[in-house]
């Protein structure tokens, strides 16, 4: 039970570290009506006592990230801005330890 709590806390920290960053675009050109704003997101596995995790976005059949282990990260990945559902599962498992909707700016 204690290791599951570490997994939840550590994974939650990793998901909270999902860093939504605005584009570092210094020009003030407005977006065209056909362009979709993007956020740059990084997932960090921040729990040394937790097993690897799979990250599932919007209930996709295939994880966006598989077997992310401490202390690695995904690097910045561009995702469409808006609300996204993020599930964190123990690697190679259907056991969901975090299920949250996040708003990316």
Phi and psi restraints in degrees (value plus and minus 20) as a CYANA .aco file:
   2 UNK   PHI     -84.6   -44.6
   2 UNK   PSI     -60.6   -20.6
   3 UNK   PHI     -87.7   -47.7
   3 UNK   PSI     -53.2   -13.2
   4 UNK   PHI     -85.4   -45.4
   4 UNK   PSI     -59.2   -19.2
   5 UNK   PHI     -84.7   -44.7
   5 UNK   PSI     -62.1   -22.1
   6 UNK   PHI     -80.3   -40.3
   6 UNK   PSI     -60.9   -20.9
   7 UNK   PHI     -81.5   -41.5
   7 UNK   PSI     -66.4   -26.4
   8 UNK   PHI     -84.2   -44.2
   8 UNK   PSI     -66.4   -26.4
   9 UNK   PHI     -86.1   -46.1
   9 UNK   PSI     -68.1   -28.1
  10 UNK   PHI     -84.5   -44.5
  10 UNK   PSI     -60.5   -20.5
  11 UNK   PHI     -90.1   -50.1
  11 UNK   PSI     -58.2   -18.2
  12 UNK   PHI     -80.7   -40.7
  12 UNK   PSI     -62.0   -22.0
  13 UNK   PHI     -80.8   -40.8
  13 UNK   PSI     -60.6   -20.6
  14 UNK   PHI     -84.6   -44.6
  14 UNK   PSI     -61.4   -21.4
  15 UNK   PHI     -89.8   -49.8
  15 UNK   PSI     -58.9   -18.9
  16 UNK   PHI     -83.5   -43.5
  16 UNK   PSI     -44.3    -4.3
  17 UNK   PHI    -100.4   -60.4
  17 UNK   PSI     -20.4    19.6
  18 UNK   PHI     -76.6   -36.6
  18 UNK   PSI      81.2   121.2
  19 UNK   PHI    -113.8   -73.8
  19 UNK   PSI      87.3   127.3
  20 UNK   PHI    -105.0   -65.0
  20 UNK   PSI      95.1   135.1
  21 UNK   PHI    -139.5   -99.5
  21 UNK   PSI     117.3   157.3
  22 UNK   PHI     -92.6   -52.6
  22 UNK   PSI     136.9   176.9
  23 UNK   PHI     -80.4   -40.4
  23 UNK   PSI     121.2   161.2
  24 UNK   PHI    -108.7   -68.7
  24 UNK   PSI      35.7    75.7
  25 UNK   PHI    -118.3   -78.3
  25 UNK   PSI      92.4   132.4
  26 UNK   PHI    -102.7   -62.7
  26 UNK   PSI     -30.5     9.5
  27 UNK   PHI    -103.4   -63.4
  27 UNK   PSI     136.9   176.9
  28 UNK   PHI    -123.2   -83.2
  28 UNK   PSI       6.9    46.9
  29 UNK   PHI     -91.2   -51.2
  29 UNK   PSI     103.0   143.0
  30 UNK   PHI     -86.9   -46.9
  30 UNK   PSI     133.7   173.7
  31 UNK   PHI     -88.5   -48.5
  31 UNK   PSI     122.9   162.9
  32 UNK   PHI     -92.8   -52.8
  32 UNK   PSI     136.2   176.2
  33 UNK   PHI     -80.8   -40.8
  33 UNK   PSI     -41.2    -1.2
  34 UNK   PHI    -112.8   -72.8
  34 UNK   PSI     -27.5    12.5
  35 UNK   PHI    -108.9   -68.9
  35 UNK   PSI     128.2   168.2
  36 UNK   PHI    -125.6   -85.6
  36 UNK   PSI     104.1   144.1
  37 UNK   PHI     -80.0   -40.0
  37 UNK   PSI     125.0   165.0
  38 UNK   PHI    -142.1  -102.1
  38 UNK   PSI     133.7   173.7
  39 UNK   PHI    -137.2   -97.2
  39 UNK   PSI     126.6   166.6
  40 UNK   PHI    -119.1   -79.1
  40 UNK   PSI     103.1   143.1
  41 UNK   PHI    -142.6  -102.6
  41 UNK   PSI     118.9   158.9
  42 UNK   PHI    -146.9  -106.9
  42 UNK   PSI     113.5   153.5
  43 UNK   PHI    -127.1   -87.1
  43 UNK   PSI     110.3   150.3
  44 UNK   PHI    -140.8  -100.8
  44 UNK   PSI     108.8   148.8
  45 UNK   PHI    -105.5   -65.5
  45 UNK   PSI      90.0   130.0
  46 UNK   PHI    -132.9   -92.9
  46 UNK   PSI      -2.8    37.2
  47 UNK   PHI    -139.3   -99.3
  47 UNK   PSI      87.8   127.8
  48 UNK   PHI     -85.7   -45.7
  48 UNK   PSI     -41.5    -1.5
  49 UNK   PHI    -119.0   -79.0
  49 UNK   PSI     -13.2    26.8
  50 UNK   PHI    -125.3   -85.3
  50 UNK   PSI     129.9   169.9
  51 UNK   PHI     -92.0   -52.0
  51 UNK   PSI     156.1   196.1
  52 UNK   PHI     -83.2   -43.2
  52 UNK   PSI     139.3   179.3
  53 UNK   PHI    -151.8  -111.8
  53 UNK   PSI     135.3   175.3
  54 UNK   PHI    -128.3   -88.3
  54 UNK   PSI     120.9   160.9
  55 UNK   PHI    -131.2   -91.2
  55 UNK   PSI     103.2   143.2
  56 UNK   PHI    -135.6   -95.6
  56 UNK   PSI     107.1   147.1
  57 UNK   PHI    -126.8   -86.8
  57 UNK   PSI     108.5   148.5
  58 UNK   PHI      31.9    71.9
  58 UNK   PSI      22.7    62.7
  59 UNK   PHI      37.2    77.2
  59 UNK   PSI      10.0    50.0
  60 UNK   PHI     -82.5   -42.5
  60 UNK   PSI     130.8   170.8
  61 UNK   PHI     -89.0   -49.0
  61 UNK   PSI     -49.7    -9.7
  62 UNK   PHI    -133.6   -93.6
  62 UNK   PSI     112.6   152.6
  63 UNK   PHI     -79.9   -39.9
  63 UNK   PSI     123.3   163.3
  64 UNK   PHI     -91.2   -51.2
  64 UNK   PSI     -52.1   -12.1
  65 UNK   PHI    -153.8  -113.8
  65 UNK   PSI     111.7   151.7
  66 UNK   PHI    -136.6   -96.6
  66 UNK   PSI     116.5   156.5
  67 UNK   PHI      30.2    70.2
  67 UNK   PSI      31.9    71.9
  68 UNK   PHI     -96.3   -56.3
  68 UNK   PSI     102.1   142.1
  69 UNK   PHI    -136.4   -96.4
  69 UNK   PSI     137.0   177.0
  70 UNK   PHI     -82.9   -42.9
  70 UNK   PSI     117.4   157.4
  71 UNK   PHI    -124.8   -84.8
  71 UNK   PSI      16.0    56.0
  72 UNK   PHI    -103.0   -63.0
  72 UNK   PSI     147.4   187.4
  73 UNK   PHI    -160.3  -120.3
  73 UNK   PSI     151.8   191.8
  74 UNK   PHI    -109.1   -69.1
  74 UNK   PSI     -30.0    10.0
  75 UNK   PHI      53.8    93.8
  75 UNK   PSI     152.8   192.8
  76 UNK   PHI     -96.6   -56.6
  76 UNK   PSI     113.1   153.1
  77 UNK   PHI    -144.5  -104.5
  77 UNK   PSI     108.3   148.3
  78 UNK   PHI     -96.7   -56.7
  78 UNK   PSI     110.1   150.1
  79 UNK   PHI    -150.4  -110.4
  79 UNK   PSI     130.8   170.8
  80 UNK   PHI     -82.7   -42.7
  80 UNK   PSI     117.6   157.6
  81 UNK   PHI     -88.6   -48.6
  81 UNK   PSI     137.9   177.9
  82 UNK   PHI     105.7   145.7
  82 UNK   PSI    -184.7  -144.7
  83 UNK   PHI    -108.6   -68.6
  83 UNK   PSI     114.7   154.7
  84 UNK   PHI    -155.0  -115.0
  84 UNK   PSI     119.2   159.2
  85 UNK   PHI    -111.2   -71.2
  85 UNK   PSI     110.2   150.2
  86 UNK   PHI    -141.2  -101.2
  86 UNK   PSI     104.0   144.0
  87 UNK   PHI    -134.4   -94.4
  87 UNK   PSI     116.0   156.0
  88 UNK   PHI    -133.6   -93.6
  88 UNK   PSI      98.1   138.1
  89 UNK   PHI    -132.5   -92.5
  89 UNK   PSI     130.1   170.1
  90 UNK   PHI     -78.2   -38.2
  90 UNK   PSI     120.3   160.3
  91 UNK   PHI     -72.5   -32.5
  91 UNK   PSI     117.2   157.2
  92 UNK   PHI      36.3    76.3
  92 UNK   PSI      17.4    57.4
  93 UNK   PHI    -162.7  -122.7
  93 UNK   PSI     141.1   181.1
  94 UNK   PHI    -119.3   -79.3
  94 UNK   PSI     -12.6    27.4
  95 UNK   PHI     -97.9   -57.9
  95 UNK   PSI      89.1   129.1
  96 UNK   PHI    -109.3   -69.3
  96 UNK   PSI     103.7   143.7
  97 UNK   PHI    -121.7   -81.7
  97 UNK   PSI     -41.4    -1.4
  98 UNK   PHI    -160.1  -120.1
  98 UNK   PSI     116.3   156.3
  99 UNK   PHI    -161.1  -121.1
  99 UNK   PSI      81.6   121.6
 100 UNK   PHI    -155.5  -115.5
 100 UNK   PSI     127.7   167.7
 101 UNK   PHI    -116.6   -76.6
 101 UNK   PSI     107.0   147.0
 102 UNK   PHI    -137.4   -97.4
 102 UNK   PSI     122.8   162.8
 103 UNK   PHI    -123.2   -83.2
 103 UNK   PSI     100.3   140.3
 104 UNK   PHI    -118.9   -78.9
 104 UNK   PSI     109.6   149.6
